[in-house]
Amino acid sequence: MWEIYEHRRMSRTLARLPQEALKRYEKWKDIVRISGPQGLRLIKGFHDESLKGERKGQRSSRLGQQYRVIYEVSAKEVLVYVLDLTAHDYRRK
């Protein structure tokens, strides 16, 4: 079993999330708890991928066309740290 830790600001983010994206996030958490990040890679709908640039070492999964969950994996401790749940906007600022 994998443990999932969410960043402390996730409660505010989840409150603003559309219902459909929230349901997909709950399903994402269920899959991660049972089979870990490897299980996400088997389900093509999540499009799980590693990130580059400033977010190197982090991973992203789709929760729909617009929303993404950004997370890090700590295999030594069997933990997944959810860092952000964001609308898909990776433009440089």
Secondary structure, DSSP 8 states (H G I E B T S, - for coil): --EEEE-TTHHHHHHHS-HHHHHHHHHHHHHHHHHHHHHHHH-GGG--EE--GGGTT-EEEESSSSEEEEEEEETTTTEEEEEEEEES-----
